[in-house]
Amino acid sequence: MAKKFHVKRGDQVVVIAGSHQGKSGKILEVLAAKDRARIEGVAMVKRHLKKSQENPQGKITEREGTVHVSNLMLRATYDSSKRKKLVAAPAA
């Protein structure tokens, strides 16, 4: 049976916990086996590519890493919640 998540590919989400807290973007893919999602422009990691026909020198590229789905909230829900005010307000 397939797992059910509160987010799906194409949704606009906000990261509400972890090292990428406050960042937002569109979900590119959901990795159900690991309960993680790849979000556009969030959790960027460097990947080393071997020398090949299209990369004769080889190169280092940046691509999106994954974030656990429990750390994500739909943008519409986030905008209408108290959490937005708590995160946006600077701690005095």
Phi and psi in radians as a Rosetta constraint file:
Dihedral C 1 N 2 CA 2 C 2 CIRCULARHARMONIC -1.267 0.35
Dihedral N 2 CA 2 C 2 N 3 CIRCULARHARMONIC 2.526 0.35
Dihedral C 2 N 3 CA 3 C 3 CIRCULARHARMONIC -1.286 0.35
Dihedral N 3 CA 3 C 3 N 4 CIRCULARHARMONIC 2.647 0.35
Dihedral C 3 N 4 CA 4 C 4 CIRCULARHARMONIC -1.988 0.35
Dihedral N 4 CA 4 C 4 N 5 CIRCULARHARMONIC 2.245 0.35
Dihedral C 4 N 5 CA 5 C 5 CIRCULARHARMONIC -2.089 0.35
Dihedral N 5 CA 5 C 5 N 6 CIRCULARHARMONIC 2.825 0.35
Dihedral C 5 N 6 CA 6 C 6 CIRCULARHARMONIC -1.447 0.35
Dihedral N 6 CA 6 C 6 N 7 CIRCULARHARMONIC -0.051 0.35
Dihedral C 6 N 7 CA 7 C 7 CIRCULARHARMONIC -2.280 0.35
Dihedral N 7 CA 7 C 7 N 8 CIRCULARHARMONIC 2.744 0.35
Dihedral C 7 N 8 CA 8 C 8 CIRCULARHARMONIC -2.487 0.35
Dihedral N 8 CA 8 C 8 N 9 CIRCULARHARMONIC 2.980 0.35
Dihedral C 8 N 9 CA 9 C 9 CIRCULARHARMONIC -1.026 0.35
Dihedral N 9 CA 9 C 9 N 10 CIRCULARHARMONIC 2.357 0.35
Dihedral C 9 N 10 CA 10 C 10 CIRCULARHARMONIC 1.685 0.35
Dihedral N 10 CA 10 C 10 N 11 CIRCULARHARMONIC -0.280 0.35
Dihedral C 10 N 11 CA 11 C 11 CIRCULARHARMONIC -1.220 0.35
Dihedral N 11 CA 11 C 11 N 12 CIRCULARHARMONIC 2.563 0.35
Dihedral C 11 N 12 CA 12 C 12 CIRCULARHARMONIC -1.538 0.35
Dihedral N 12 CA 12 C 12 N 13 CIRCULARHARMONIC 2.170 0.35
Dihedral C 12 N 13 CA 13 C 13 CIRCULARHARMONIC -2.280 0.35
Dihedral N 13 CA 13 C 13 N 14 CIRCULARHARMONIC 2.857 0.35
Dihedral C 13 N 14 CA 14 C 14 CIRCULARHARMONIC -2.160 0.35
Dihedral N 14 CA 14 C 14 N 15 CIRCULARHARMONIC 2.419 0.35
Dihedral C 14 N 15 CA 15 C 15 CIRCULARHARMONIC -1.444 0.35
Dihedral N 15 CA 15 C 15 N 16 CIRCULARHARMONIC 2.122 0.35
Dihedral C 15 N 16 CA 16 C 16 CIRCULARHARMONIC -1.818 0.35
Dihedral N 16 CA 16 C 16 N 17 CIRCULARHARMONIC -0.102 0.35
Dihedral C 16 N 17 CA 17 C 17 CIRCULARHARMONIC -2.664 0.35
Dihedral N 17 CA 17 C 17 N 18 CIRCULARHARMONIC 2.745 0.35
Dihedral C 17 N 18 CA 18 C 18 CIRCULARHARMONIC 1.694 0.35
Dihedral N 18 CA 18 C 18 N 19 CIRCULARHARMONIC -3.001 0.35
Dihedral C 18 N 19 CA 19 C 19 CIRCULARHARMONIC -1.237 0.35
Dihedral N 19 CA 19 C 19 N 20 CIRCULARHARMONIC -0.243 0.35
Dihedral C 19 N 20 CA 20 C 20 CIRCULARHARMONIC -1.898 0.35
Dihedral N 20 CA 20 C 20 N 21 CIRCULARHARMONIC 0.382 0.35
Dihedral C 20 N 21 CA 21 C 21 CIRCULARHARMONIC -0.968 0.35
Dihedral N 21 CA 21 C 21 N 22 CIRCULARHARMONIC 2.342 0.35
Dihedral C 21 N 22 CA 22 C 22 CIRCULARHARMONIC 1.657 0.35
Dihedral N 22 CA 22 C 22 N 23 CIRCULARHARMONIC -0.334 0.35
Dihedral C 22 N 23 CA 23 C 23 CIRCULARHARMONIC -1.348 0.35
Dihedral N 23 CA 23 C 23 N 24 CIRCULARHARMONIC 2.676 0.35
Dihedral C 23 N 24 CA 24 C 24 CIRCULARHARMONIC -2.442 0.35
Dihedral N 24 CA 24 C 24 N 25 CIRCULARHARMONIC 2.836 0.35
Dihedral C 24 N 25 CA 25 C 25 CIRCULARHARMONIC 3.054 0.35
Dihedral N 25 CA 25 C 25 N 26 CIRCULARHARMONIC -3.049 0.35
Dihedral C 25 N 26 CA 26 C 26 CIRCULARHARMONIC -1.697 0.35
Dihedral N 26 CA 26 C 26 N 27 CIRCULARHARMONIC 2.452 0.35
Dihedral C 26 N 27 CA 27 C 27 CIRCULARHARMONIC -1.289 0.35
Dihedral N 27 CA 27 C 27 N 28 CIRCULARHARMONIC 2.157 0.35
Dihedral C 27 N 28 CA 28 C 28 CIRCULARHARMONIC -1.514 0.35
Dihedral N 28 CA 28 C 28 N 29 CIRCULARHARMONIC -0.694 0.35
Dihedral C 28 N 29 CA 29 C 29 CIRCULARHARMONIC -2.792 0.35
Dihedral N 29 CA 29 C 29 N 30 CIRCULARHARMONIC 2.697 0.35
Dihedral C 29 N 30 CA 30 C 30 CIRCULARHARMONIC -1.987 0.35
Dihedral N 30 CA 30 C 30 N 31 CIRCULARHARMONIC 2.207 0.35
Dihedral C 30 N 31 CA 31 C 31 CIRCULARHARMONIC -1.731 0.35
Dihedral N 31 CA 31 C 31 N 32 CIRCULARHARMONIC 1.584 0.35
Dihedral C 31 N 32 CA 32 C 32 CIRCULARHARMONIC -1.083 0.35
Dihedral N 32 CA 32 C 32 N 33 CIRCULARHARMONIC -0.633 0.35
Dihedral C 32 N 33 CA 33 C 33 CIRCULARHARMONIC -1.083 0.35
Dihedral N 33 CA 33 C 33 N 34 CIRCULARHARMONIC -0.548 0.35
Dihedral C 33 N 34 CA 34 C 34 CIRCULARHARMONIC -1.903 0.35
Dihedral N 34 CA 34 C 34 N 35 CIRCULARHARMONIC 0.051 0.35
Dihedral C 34 N 35 CA 35 C 35 CIRCULARHARMONIC 1.013 0.35
Dihedral N 35 CA 35 C 35 N 36 CIRCULARHARMONIC 0.675 0.35
Dihedral C 35 N 36 CA 36 C 36 CIRCULARHARMONIC -2.246 0.35
Dihedral N 36 CA 36 C 36 N 37 CIRCULARHARMONIC 2.818 0.35
Dihedral C 36 N 37 CA 37 C 37 CIRCULARHARMONIC -2.355 0.35
Dihedral N 37 CA 37 C 37 N 38 CIRCULARHARMONIC 2.621 0.35
Dihedral C 37 N 38 CA 38 C 38 CIRCULARHARMONIC -1.792 0.35
Dihedral N 38 CA 38 C 38 N 39 CIRCULARHARMONIC 2.161 0.35
Dihedral C 38 N 39 CA 39 C 39 CIRCULARHARMONIC -2.044 0.35
Dihedral N 39 CA 39 C 39 N 40 CIRCULARHARMONIC 2.365 0.35
Dihedral C 39 N 40 CA 40 C 40 CIRCULARHARMONIC -0.993 0.35
Dihedral N 40 CA 40 C 40 N 41 CIRCULARHARMONIC 2.077 0.35
Dihedral C 40 N 41 CA 41 C 41 CIRCULARHARMONIC 1.371 0.35
Dihedral N 41 CA 41 C 41 N 42 CIRCULARHARMONIC 0.109 0.35
Dihedral C 41 N 42 CA 42 C 42 CIRCULARHARMONIC -2.032 0.35
Dihedral N 42 CA 42 C 42 N 43 CIRCULARHARMONIC 2.504 0.35
Dihedral C 42 N 43 CA 43 C 43 CIRCULARHARMONIC 1.039 0.35
Dihedral N 43 CA 43 C 43 N 44 CIRCULARHARMONIC 0.857 0.35
Dihedral C 43 N 44 CA 44 C 44 CIRCULARHARMONIC -1.188 0.35
Dihedral N 44 CA 44 C 44 N 45 CIRCULARHARMONIC 2.339 0.35
Dihedral C 44 N 45 CA 45 C 45 CIRCULARHARMONIC -2.214 0.35
Dihedral N 45 CA 45 C 45 N 46 CIRCULARHARMONIC 2.683 0.35
Dihedral C 45 N 46 CA 46 C 46 CIRCULARHARMONIC -1.629 0.35
Dihedral N 46 CA 46 C 46 N 47 CIRCULARHARMONIC 2.389 0.35
Dihedral C 46 N 47 CA 47 C 47 CIRCULARHARMONIC -2.116 0.35
Dihedral N 47 CA 47 C 47 N 48 CIRCULARHARMONIC 2.296 0.35
Dihedral C 47 N 48 CA 48 C 48 CIRCULARHARMONIC -1.621 0.35
Dihedral N 48 CA 48 C 48 N 49 CIRCULARHARMONIC 2.133 0.35
Dihedral C 48 N 49 CA 49 C 49 CIRCULARHARMONIC -1.761 0.35
Dihedral N 49 CA 49 C 49 N 50 CIRCULARHARMONIC 2.381 0.35
Dihedral C 49 N 50 CA 50 C 50 CIRCULARHARMONIC -1.192 0.35
Dihedral N 50 CA 50 C 50 N 51 CIRCULARHARMONIC 2.809 0.35
Dihedral C 50 N 51 CA 51 C 51 CIRCULARHARMONIC -1.078 0.35
Dihedral N 51 CA 51 C 51 N 52 CIRCULARHARMONIC 2.386 0.35
Dihedral C 51 N 52 CA 52 C 52 CIRCULARHARMONIC -2.684 0.35
Dihedral N 52 CA 52 C 52 N 53 CIRCULARHARMONIC -3.080 0.35
Dihedral C 52 N 53 CA 53 C 53 CIRCULARHARMONIC -1.031 0.35
Dihedral N 53 CA 53 C 53 N 54 CIRCULARHARMONIC -0.808 0.35
Dihedral C 53 N 54 CA 54 C 54 CIRCULARHARMONIC -1.457 0.35
Dihedral N 54 CA 54 C 54 N 55 CIRCULARHARMONIC -0.325 0.35
Dihedral C 54 N 55 CA 55 C 55 CIRCULARHARMONIC -2.205 0.35
Dihedral N 55 CA 55 C 55 N 56 CIRCULARHARMONIC 1.385 0.35
Dihedral C 55 N 56 CA 56 C 56 CIRCULARHARMONIC -1.069 0.35
Dihedral N 56 CA 56 C 56 N 57 CIRCULARHARMONIC -0.510 0.35
Dihedral C 56 N 57 CA 57 C 57 CIRCULARHARMONIC -1.587 0.35
Dihedral N 57 CA 57 C 57 N 58 CIRCULARHARMONIC -0.249 0.35
Dihedral C 57 N 58 CA 58 C 58 CIRCULARHARMONIC 1.374 0.35
Dihedral N 58 CA 58 C 58 N 59 CIRCULARHARMONIC 2.858 0.35
Dihedral C 58 N 59 CA 59 C 59 CIRCULARHARMONIC -2.857 0.35
Dihedral N 59 CA 59 C 59 N 60 CIRCULARHARMONIC 2.950 0.35
Dihedral C 59 N 60 CA 60 C 60 CIRCULARHARMONIC -1.932 0.35
Dihedral N 60 CA 60 C 60 N 61 CIRCULARHARMONIC 2.093 0.35
Dihedral C 60 N 61 CA 61 C 61 CIRCULARHARMONIC -1.981 0.35
Dihedral N 61 CA 61 C 61 N 62 CIRCULARHARMONIC 2.756 0.35
Dihedral C 61 N 62 CA 62 C 62 CIRCULARHARMONIC -1.875 0.35
Dihedral N 62 CA 62 C 62 N 63 CIRCULARHARMONIC 2.341 0.35
Dihedral C 62 N 63 CA 63 C 63 CIRCULARHARMONIC -2.489 0.35
Dihedral N 63 CA 63 C 63 N 64 CIRCULARHARMONIC 2.961 0.35
Dihedral C 63 N 64 CA 64 C 64 CIRCULARHARMONIC -1.299 0.35
Dihedral N 64 CA 64 C 64 N 65 CIRCULARHARMONIC 2.357 0.35
Dihedral C 64 N 65 CA 65 C 65 CIRCULARHARMONIC -1.557 0.35
Dihedral N 65 CA 65 C 65 N 66 CIRCULARHARMONIC -2.879 0.35
Dihedral C 65 N 66 CA 66 C 66 CIRCULARHARMONIC -1.996 0.35
Dihedral N 66 CA 66 C 66 N 67 CIRCULARHARMONIC 2.734 0.35
Dihedral C 66 N 67 CA 67 C 67 CIRCULARHARMONIC -2.252 0.35
Dihedral N 67 CA 67 C 67 N 68 CIRCULARHARMONIC 2.443 0.35
Dihedral C 67 N 68 CA 68 C 68 CIRCULARHARMONIC -1.152 0.35
Dihedral N 68 CA 68 C 68 N 69 CIRCULARHARMONIC 2.428 0.35
Dihedral C 68 N 69 CA 69 C 69 CIRCULARHARMONIC -1.094 0.35
Dihedral N 69 CA 69 C 69 N 70 CIRCULARHARMONIC -0.432 0.35
Dihedral C 69 N 70 CA 70 C 70 CIRCULARHARMONIC -1.199 0.35
Dihedral N 70 CA 70 C 70 N 71 CIRCULARHARMONIC -0.302 0.35
Dihedral C 70 N 71 CA 71 C 71 CIRCULARHARMONIC -1.626 0.35
Dihedral N 71 CA 71 C 71 N 72 CIRCULARHARMONIC 0.146 0.35
Dihedral C 71 N 72 CA 72 C 72 CIRCULARHARMONIC -1.970 0.35
Dihedral N 72 CA 72 C 72 N 73 CIRCULARHARMONIC 2.592 0.35
Dihedral C 72 N 73 CA 73 C 73 CIRCULARHARMONIC -2.424 0.35
Dihedral N 73 CA 73 C 73 N 74 CIRCULARHARMONIC 2.446 0.35
Dihedral C 73 N 74 CA 74 C 74 CIRCULARHARMONIC -1.028 0.35
Dihedral N 74 CA 74 C 74 N 75 CIRCULARHARMONIC 2.463 0.35
Dihedral C 74 N 75 CA 75 C 75 CIRCULARHARMONIC -1.042 0.35
Dihedral N 75 CA 75 C 75 N 76 CIRCULARHARMONIC -0.726 0.35
Dihedral C 75 N 76 CA 76 C 76 CIRCULARHARMONIC -1.090 0.35
Dihedral N 76 CA 76 C 76 N 77 CIRCULARHARMONIC -0.746 0.35
Dihedral C 76 N 77 CA 77 C 77 CIRCULARHARMONIC -1.147 0.35
Dihedral N 77 CA 77 C 77 N 78 CIRCULARHARMONIC -0.741 0.35
Dihedral C 77 N 78 CA 78 C 78 CIRCULARHARMONIC -1.091 0.35
Dihedral N 78 CA 78 C 78 N 79 CIRCULARHARMONIC -0.770 0.35
Dihedral C 78 N 79 CA 79 C 79 CIRCULARHARMONIC -1.122 0.35
Dihedral N 79 CA 79 C 79 N 80 CIRCULARHARMONIC -0.543 0.35
Dihedral C 79 N 80 CA 80 C 80 CIRCULARHARMONIC -1.646 0.35
Dihedral N 80 CA 80 C 80 N 81 CIRCULARHARMONIC 0.055 0.35
Dihedral C 80 N 81 CA 81 C 81 CIRCULARHARMONIC -1.760 0.35
Dihedral N 81 CA 81 C 81 N 82 CIRCULARHARMONIC 2.947 0.35
Dihedral C 81 N 82 CA 82 C 82 CIRCULARHARMONIC -1.253 0.35
Dihedral N 82 CA 82 C 82 N 83 CIRCULARHARMONIC -0.413 0.35
Dihedral C 82 N 83 CA 83 C 83 CIRCULARHARMONIC -0.983 0.35
Dihedral N 83 CA 83 C 83 N 84 CIRCULARHARMONIC -0.653 0.35
Dihedral C 83 N 84 CA 84 C 84 CIRCULARHARMONIC -1.028 0.35
Dihedral N 84 CA 84 C 84 N 85 CIRCULARHARMONIC -0.769 0.35
Dihedral C 84 N 85 CA 85 C 85 CIRCULARHARMONIC -1.181 0.35
Dihedral N 85 CA 85 C 85 N 86 CIRCULARHARMONIC -0.632 0.35
Dihedral C 85 N 86 CA 86 C 86 CIRCULARHARMONIC -1.190 0.35
Dihedral N 86 CA 86 C 86 N 87 CIRCULARHARMONIC -0.759 0.35
Dihedral C 86 N 87 CA 87 C 87 CIRCULARHARMONIC -1.262 0.35
Dihedral N 87 CA 87 C 87 N 88 CIRCULARHARMONIC -0.685 0.35
Dihedral C 87 N 88 CA 88 C 88 CIRCULARHARMONIC -1.263 0.35
Dihedral N 88 CA 88 C 88 N 89 CIRCULARHARMONIC -0.589 0.35
Dihedral C 88 N 89 CA 89 C 89 CIRCULARHARMONIC -1.300 0.35
Dihedral N 89 CA 89 C 89 N 90 CIRCULARHARMONIC 2.248 0.35
Dihedral C 89 N 90 CA 90 C 90 CIRCULARHARMONIC -1.251 0.35
Dihedral N 90 CA 90 C 90 N 91 CIRCULARHARMONIC 2.486 0.35
Dihedral C 90 N 91 CA 91 C 91 CIRCULARHARMONIC -1.310 0.35
Dihedral N 91 CA 91 C 91 N 92 CIRCULARHARMONIC 2.259 0.35
